[in-house]
């Protein structure tokens, strides 16, 4: 099989936000039926722990990987008395929903709210501001999976989990926390 270390990638995003001074970092969890949602949530929690930030369940909202669920989750997060200064959404579609709600409320992105996604979909570099996200080499993953499958057919039990690298794409939707 082929996997990217999604937990580690999410950890890196939260570490990036913490390095910019963010202490109240919201997270929009992906669809509950999808394995990636749990891995990304774990990475979020580990990133907070590494930065010495106490986990606050009020800052975690369930999403469904859709734009609309991102809008609903962002509304809940930005309605909090102490709203987050950054939001890490578990995919780019939900992150786009966060940017929409922020701009509707006259919040500047990233001036008032930093936003991150995950997946580096084409839309992530098309929207404004362009989205900080995680790039996964999906073509490479498909190629390796095919080679692994062929190897397993030739030599049963030879298959191994191959980790492929990911890249943090730092774009204009994240910036330093405002004093």
Secondary structure, 3 states (H helix, E strand, C coil): CEEECHHHHHHHHHHHHHHCCCCCEEEEECCCCCHHHHHHHHHHHHHHHHCCCCCCHHHEEECCCCHHHHHHHHHHHHCCCCCCCEEEECCHHHHHHHHHHHHHCCCCCCCCCEEECCECCHHHHHCCCCCEEEEECHHHHHHHHHHHHHHHHHCCCCCCCEEECEEEECCCCCCCCCC
